[in-house]
Amino acid sequence: MGRLAKRNLVRKLPAQTSTALPPEDISAHRAYTQTNLTRGLAQSLPFPNEVFDTIVATFPTQYITEPATLAEVKRCLVIGGRLVVLPVALPKNPVLDWLFKITHQSPDEALDLVKSNLKQPFVTAGFTTELETLDEKSGTLLIVLARNHTSE
C-alpha cells in the first residue's frame, strides 16, 4: 500500500472544542488509525490459512491468474470467502471512442476478449467464478467474483 493510501486511512481527531473528547472516543479513534501494512509476493502471501473473508485486487498484472497466486489466495480465504478482481476499466471518453472507431474495434470486443481468457484460471484453481460488467457514468468495469468453496 502506498503512502497516499496509508494517509487516507488515518482520520484526524475532531478539532478540540471547549469540551474534551471522552477517553472511549479517543481510544476508538486510535484503534481505527493503527494500520499494519504488510508487503509480500502474491505467490507467497505472509498470512495464516483461512484468515480473510475477502481479498481484492485492482488492476493486477498477469500474476493474478498464475496457479501459484490463486493457490495462495485460496489458502488465505475462509471457506465461502471471495476474491474480487477488477482487471479492466474502460473509461467513457470521446478520444477512446474515436480510437475504437478508426481501428474498427469496440469496447465490447475488448471486454469479450478479456472475458474469454479470464475465467478459466479461476475455475481451474477451484473457485466458483462469475464475470460481471458494471456500466457506470464514467466507464465500464469488468469484475471477477471468485468464491472459495473448499479448503486446500
Backbone as JSON, one array per atom type, in Angstrom:
{
  "sequence": "MGRLAKRNLVRKLPAQTSTALPPEDISAHRAYTQTNLTRGLAQSLPFPNEVFDTIVATFPTQYITEPATLAEVKRCLVIGGRLVVLPVALPKNPVLDWLFKITHQSPDEALDLVKSNLKQPFVTAGFTTELETLDEKSGTLLIVLARNHTSE",
  "N": [[0.85, -1.16, 0.0], [0.57, 2.17, -0.85], [1.95, 5.39, 0.2], [0.01, 7.37, -0.02], [-2.42, 5.97, 0.13], [-2.16, 4.93, 2.7], [-2.11, 7.3, 4.18], [-4.7, 8.17, 3.7], [-6.15, 6.39, 5.18], [-6.0, 7.25, 7.73], [-7.81, 8.95, 10.06], [-8.38, 12.22, 11.17], [-8.46, 13.52, 14.48], [-11.37, 15.15, 15.72], [-11.54, 18.73, 15.75], [-10.51, 20.24, 18.74], [-12.81, 21.33, 21.05], [-14.54, 23.36, 23.44], [-15.26, 21.31, 25.09], [-13.69, 18.38, 26.12], [-12.77, 15.37, 24.36], [-14.33, 12.29, 25.18], [-12.58, 9.61, 26.84], [-13.13, 7.04, 25.7], [-13.83, 7.64, 23.05], [-11.44, 8.62, 22.03], [-9.77, 6.35, 22.29], [-11.11, 4.62, 20.56], [-10.73, 5.95, 18.16], [-7.94, 5.8, 17.94], [-7.63, 3.02, 17.68], [-8.81, 2.66, 15.21], [-7.08, 4.06, 13.53], [-4.66, 2.75, 13.69], [-2.79, 1.05, 11.62], [-1.62, -1.86, 10.18], [0.7, -2.52, 7.82], [1.57, -4.81, 5.33], [4.0, -6.25, 3.31], [4.4, -8.37, 0.5], [4.79, -11.18, -1.72], [2.49, -12.16, -4.21], [2.46, -14.85, -4.78], [3.34, -16.01, -2.52], [2.0, -15.42, 0.09], [2.2, -13.65, 3.15], [0.48, -14.59, 5.3], [-1.67, -16.31, 7.66], [-3.44, -19.48, 7.19], [-6.79, -19.46, 5.94], [-7.76, -16.8, 6.74], [-8.94, -14.47, 5.75], [-12.04, -12.95, 4.77], [-12.56, -11.66, 2.41], [-10.64, -10.89, -0.43], [-9.18, -8.4, -2.36], [-8.22, -7.36, -5.58], [-7.08, -4.84, -7.54], [-6.75, -3.81, -10.82], [-4.69, -5.73, -11.5], [-1.62, -7.25, -12.69], [-0.64, -9.89, -14.95], [-0.01, -11.75, -13.02], [-2.14, -12.4, -11.4], [-3.61, -14.5, -12.43], [-1.95, -16.65, -12.29], [-1.24, -20.0, -11.36], [0.1, -20.39, -8.85], [-0.38, -17.98, -7.49], [-3.2, -18.0, -7.29], [-3.55, -20.29, -5.76], [-2.4, -19.47, -3.34], [-4.09, -17.34, -2.63], [-6.48, -18.76, -2.32], [-5.73, -20.38, -0.16], [-5.52, -18.44, 1.86], [-8.09, -17.48, 2.09], [-11.17, -17.8, 3.86], [-13.42, -20.63, 3.97], [-15.95, -20.2, 1.67], [-15.22, -17.62, 1.37], [-14.34, -14.74, -0.66], [-12.75, -13.74, -3.68], [-12.22, -10.74, -5.17], [-11.75, -9.27, -8.19], [-10.73, -6.57, -10.11], [-10.03, -6.29, -13.18], [-10.15, -4.74, -15.49], [-10.98, -1.52, -16.67], [-12.84, 0.49, -18.69], [-12.74, 3.66, -19.66], [-15.29, 6.07, -20.33], [-14.95, 8.05, -22.95], [-14.46, 10.58, -25.32], [-12.15, 10.58, -26.97], [-11.17, 7.95, -26.77], [-13.4, 6.65, -27.85], [-13.2, 7.57, -30.47], [-10.71, 6.42, -31.2], [-11.35, 3.66, -31.04], [-13.19, 3.63, -33.09], [-11.7, 4.34, -35.44], [-9.95, 2.22, -35.57], [-11.58, 0.18, -36.09], [-12.7, -1.28, -34.01], [-14.33, -2.16, -30.91], [-15.36, -1.21, -27.58], [-16.82, -3.29, -26.45], [-15.89, -5.54, -27.83], [-13.28, -5.63, -26.87], [-13.76, -6.14, -24.12], [-15.05, -8.63, -24.37], [-12.94, -10.2, -25.33], [-11.16, -10.15, -23.15], [-12.81, -11.36, -21.21], [-13.14, -13.92, -22.31], [-10.71, -15.14, -21.89], [-10.21, -14.95, -19.19], [-11.76, -16.21, -17.15], [-11.26, -19.02, -16.92], [-8.71, -19.69, -15.55], [-9.36, -19.19, -12.84], [-11.47, -20.95, -12.37], [-10.15, -23.38, -12.83], [-8.45, -23.31, -10.65], [-10.18, -23.94, -8.66], [-12.18, -22.21, -7.83], [-15.52, -20.97, -7.63], [-16.74, -19.1, -10.16], [-17.7, -15.92, -11.37], [-18.18, -13.54, -13.95], [-18.71, -10.15, -14.18], [-20.09, -7.27, -15.7], [-20.04, -3.88, -15.18], [-21.71, -1.0, -15.78], [-20.96, 2.29, -15.52], [-21.33, 5.85, -15.06], [-18.87, 7.05, -15.67], [-17.47, 5.04, -16.95], [-16.91, 1.61, -18.07], [-16.74, -1.29, -16.15], [-15.05, -4.34, -15.6], [-15.61, -7.06, -13.57], [-14.37, -9.66, -11.62], [-15.69, -12.2, -9.75], [-14.82, -14.48, -7.51], [-15.42, -17.31, -5.7], [-14.43, -19.11, -2.84], [-15.02, -22.31, -2.27], [-14.0, -24.56, -1.09], [-11.48, -25.9, 1.08], [-7.87, -26.19, 0.87]],
  "CA": [[0.0, 0.0, 0.0], [1.37, 3.38, -0.96], [1.83, 6.37, 1.28], [-1.26, 8.09, -0.15], [-3.47, 5.11, 0.67], [-1.98, 4.87, 4.16], [-2.53, 8.59, 4.72], [-6.15, 8.26, 3.62], [-6.75, 5.54, 6.21], [-5.91, 7.91, 9.03], [-8.75, 10.03, 10.29], [-7.91, 13.17, 12.18], [-9.38, 13.77, 15.59], [-12.1, 16.41, 15.53], [-10.93, 19.9, 16.4], [-10.88, 20.32, 20.14], [-13.71, 22.43, 21.39], [-14.47, 23.62, 24.87], [-15.37, 20.05, 25.8], [-12.7, 17.39, 25.69], [-13.34, 14.1, 23.92], [-14.29, 11.24, 26.19], [-11.49, 8.65, 26.59], [-13.53, 5.93, 24.81], [-13.77, 8.13, 21.67], [-10.02, 8.72, 21.66], [-9.22, 5.0, 22.08], [-11.72, 4.08, 19.34], [-10.04, 6.6, 17.05], [-6.59, 5.23, 17.83], [-7.75, 1.65, 17.15], [-9.13, 2.78, 13.79], [-5.97, 4.59, 12.75], [-3.47, 1.9, 13.76], [-2.84, 0.19, 10.45], [-0.44, -2.66, 9.92], [0.9, -2.77, 6.41], [2.41, -5.97, 5.1], [4.41, -6.44, 1.92], [4.67, -9.76, 0.19], [4.55, -11.6, -3.09], [1.19, -12.82, -4.35], [2.66, -16.29, -4.84], [3.77, -16.46, -1.19], [1.42, -14.42, 0.98], [2.66, -13.81, 4.54], [-0.68, -14.64, 6.19], [-2.06, -17.67, 8.01], [-4.53, -20.11, 6.43], [-8.19, -19.12, 6.18], [-7.8, -15.62, 7.61], [-9.68, -13.35, 5.14], [-13.35, -13.16, 4.15], [-12.5, -11.1, 1.06], [-9.37, -10.35, -0.93], [-9.46, -7.55, -3.51], [-7.08, -6.99, -6.44], [-7.5, -3.88, -8.55], [-5.85, -3.63, -11.96], [-3.48, -6.54, -11.34], [-1.0, -7.73, -13.92], [-0.97, -11.29, -15.23], [0.25, -12.6, -11.85], [-3.38, -12.76, -10.71], [-4.13, -15.78, -12.94], [-0.95, -17.7, -12.14], [-1.7, -21.02, -10.4], [0.67, -20.18, -7.51], [-1.1, -16.86, -6.87], [-4.56, -18.41, -6.94], [-3.44, -21.24, -4.65], [-2.15, -18.69, -2.12], [-5.33, -16.63, -2.3], [-7.4, -19.78, -1.82], [-5.25, -20.76, 1.17], [-5.76, -17.36, 2.82], [-9.53, -17.2, 2.2], [-12.02, -18.74, 4.6], [-14.35, -21.32, 3.09], [-17.03, -19.27, 1.36], [-14.64, -16.3, 1.14], [-14.34, -14.37, -2.07], [-11.71, -12.94, -4.32], [-12.81, -9.77, -6.08], [-10.7, -8.73, -9.06], [-11.12, -5.56, -11.1], [-8.9, -6.32, -14.11], [-10.29, -3.82, -16.63], [-11.93, -0.41, -16.65], [-12.8, 1.24, -19.94], [-13.37, 4.95, -19.43], [-16.12, 6.65, -21.4], [-14.14, 9.19, -23.33], [-14.58, 10.8, -26.77], [-10.91, 10.21, -27.67], [-11.18, 6.49, -26.87], [-14.43, 6.3, -28.82], [-12.62, 7.83, -31.79], [-9.7, 5.39, -31.46], [-12.03, 2.41, -31.35], [-13.85, 3.77, -34.4], [-10.75, 4.31, -36.56], [-9.31, 0.9, -35.61], [-12.68, -0.77, -36.35], [-12.89, -2.11, -32.82], [-15.3, -1.6, -29.97], [-15.09, -1.6, -26.19], [-17.44, -4.59, -26.2], [-14.97, -6.57, -28.33], [-12.16, -5.71, -25.92], [-14.24, -6.83, -22.93], [-15.29, -10.03, -24.71], [-11.64, -10.85, -25.42], [-10.67, -10.34, -21.78], [-13.68, -12.33, -20.55], [-12.94, -15.26, -22.84], [-9.45, -15.69, -21.38], [-10.0, -14.67, -17.78], [-12.5, -17.04, -16.19], [-10.76, -20.39, -16.79], [-7.71, -19.93, -14.49], [-10.02, -19.18, -11.53], [-12.22, -22.2, -12.29], [-9.14, -24.43, -12.7], [-7.92, -23.24, -9.28], [-11.19, -24.42, -7.72], [-13.11, -21.16, -7.44], [-16.75, -20.75, -8.37], [-16.38, -17.79, -10.72], [-18.63, -15.15, -12.2], [-17.67, -12.29, -14.51], [-19.78, -9.17, -14.28], [-19.77, -5.98, -16.3], [-20.76, -2.82, -14.49], [-21.67, 0.26, -16.53], [-21.05, 3.49, -14.7], [-21.31, 7.09, -15.83], [-17.51, 7.35, -16.12], [-16.87, 3.97, -17.73], [-17.38, 0.24, -17.92], [-15.83, -2.07, -15.33], [-15.18, -5.79, -15.59], [-15.35, -7.53, -12.22], [-14.32, -11.11, -11.42], [-16.09, -12.62, -8.41], [-14.42, -15.88, -7.37], [-15.74, -17.75, -4.35], [-13.71, -20.28, -2.37], [-15.97, -23.23, -1.64], [-13.32, -25.66, -0.43], [-10.12, -25.62, 1.56], [-6.86, -26.96, 0.13]],
  "C": [[0.9, 1.23, 0.0], [1.12, 4.36, 0.16], [0.53, 7.15, 1.2], [-2.4, 7.27, 0.43], [-3.38, 5.04, 2.19], [-2.46, 6.17, 4.8], [-4.06, 8.7, 4.73], [-6.85, 7.38, 4.64], [-6.82, 6.24, 7.56], [-6.92, 9.05, 9.1], [-8.18, 10.95, 11.37], [-8.95, 13.3, 13.27], [-10.12, 15.07, 15.32], [-11.39, 17.54, 16.28], [-11.42, 19.98, 17.84], [-11.76, 21.56, 20.36], [-13.59, 22.64, 22.9], [-14.64, 22.33, 25.68], [-14.37, 19.06, 25.24], [-13.42, 16.12, 25.24], [-13.28, 13.09, 25.05], [-13.19, 10.23, 25.84], [-11.87, 7.53, 25.64], [-13.52, 6.37, 23.34], [-12.33, 8.2, 21.18], [-9.46, 7.32, 21.4], [-9.84, 4.35, 20.84], [-11.04, 4.67, 18.11], [-8.65, 5.99, 16.85], [-6.64, 3.81, 17.27], [-8.02, 1.7, 15.66], [-7.9, 3.17, 12.98], [-4.69, 3.77, 12.83], [-3.57, 0.85, 12.66], [-1.53, -0.57, 10.31], [-0.37, -2.94, 8.43], [1.87, -3.92, 6.25], [2.73, -6.05, 3.62], [4.69, -7.92, 1.7], [4.44, -10.01, -1.29], [3.23, -12.35, -3.14], [1.32, -14.34, -4.34], [3.12, -16.87, -3.5], [3.3, -15.44, -0.16], [1.81, -14.69, 2.43], [1.52, -13.79, 5.56], [-1.01, -16.09, 6.52], [-3.18, -18.19, 7.09], [-5.88, -19.57, 6.88], [-8.36, -17.92, 7.12], [-8.67, -14.49, 7.05], [-11.03, -13.81, 4.6], [-13.32, -12.73, 2.68], [-11.09, -10.62, 0.77], [-9.71, -9.6, -2.22], [-8.17, -7.25, -4.25], [-7.6, -6.05, -7.52], [-6.39, -3.67, -9.57], [-4.56, -4.43, -11.8], [-2.88, -6.87, -12.71], [-1.32, -9.22, -14.05], [-0.7, -12.22, -14.05], [-1.04, -13.13, -11.25], [-3.93, -14.1, -11.2], [-3.11, -16.91, -12.86], [-1.43, -18.71, -11.09], [-1.16, -20.81, -8.99], [-0.03, -19.04, -6.78], [-2.48, -17.3, -6.41], [-4.56, -19.44, -5.81], [-3.22, -20.51, -3.33], [-3.39, -17.93, -1.68], [-6.32, -17.6, -1.7], [-7.02, -20.21, -0.41], [-5.61, -19.71, 2.22], [-7.24, -17.03, 3.01], [-10.21, -18.25, 3.08], [-12.88, -19.48, 3.58], [-15.57, -20.42, 2.92], [-16.52, -17.86, 1.13], [-14.57, -15.99, -0.35], [-13.13, -13.54, -2.45], [-12.43, -12.04, -5.31], [-11.68, -9.13, -6.87], [-11.33, -7.74, -10.02], [-9.98, -5.46, -12.11], [-8.95, -5.23, -15.17], [-11.32, -2.74, -16.31], [-11.75, 0.34, -17.96], [-13.5, 2.57, -19.72], [-14.23, 5.36, -20.62], [-15.48, 7.99, -21.73], [-14.22, 9.36, -24.84], [-13.32, 10.4, -27.55], [-10.83, 8.7, -27.83], [-12.23, 6.01, -27.86], [-13.9, 6.47, -30.24], [-11.58, 6.77, -32.16], [-10.32, 4.05, -31.8], [-12.65, 2.47, -32.75], [-12.84, 3.64, -35.54], [-10.01, 2.97, -36.66], [-10.33, -0.21, -35.85], [-12.82, -1.78, -35.21], [-13.98, -1.48, -31.96], [-14.92, -2.0, -28.56], [-15.68, -2.96, -25.86], [-16.54, -5.73, -26.68], [-13.79, -6.75, -27.38], [-12.58, -6.45, -24.66], [-14.48, -8.31, -23.2], [-13.99, -10.81, -24.78], [-11.07, -11.13, -24.03], [-11.49, -11.41, -21.07], [-13.38, -13.76, -21.01], [-11.69, -15.92, -22.28], [-9.32, -15.64, -19.87], [-10.62, -15.68, -16.82], [-11.82, -18.38, -15.91], [-9.7, -20.58, -15.7], [-8.32, -19.98, -13.08], [-10.79, -20.49, -11.31], [-11.25, -23.37, -12.08], [-8.57, -24.48, -11.28], [-8.95, -23.64, -8.23], [-12.15, -23.37, -7.2], [-14.39, -21.27, -8.25], [-16.68, -19.3, -8.85], [-17.48, -17.2, -11.58], [-17.89, -13.92, -12.72], [-18.85, -11.35, -14.67], [-19.25, -7.9, -14.91], [-20.65, -4.94, -15.63], [-20.6, -1.53, -15.3], [-21.92, 1.41, -15.57], [-21.02, 4.7, -15.61], [-19.92, 7.35, -16.44], [-16.88, 6.24, -16.95], [-17.5, 2.62, -17.46], [-16.31, -0.55, -17.17], [-16.11, -3.55, -15.53], [-14.76, -6.26, -14.2], [-15.39, -9.05, -12.2], [-14.69, -11.37, -9.97], [-15.82, -14.12, -8.3], [-14.62, -16.29, -5.91], [-15.01, -19.06, -4.05], [-14.69, -21.2, -1.65], [-15.31, -24.4, -0.94], [-11.98, -25.2, 0.09], [-9.16, -26.5, 0.77], [-6.79, -28.37, 0.61]]
}
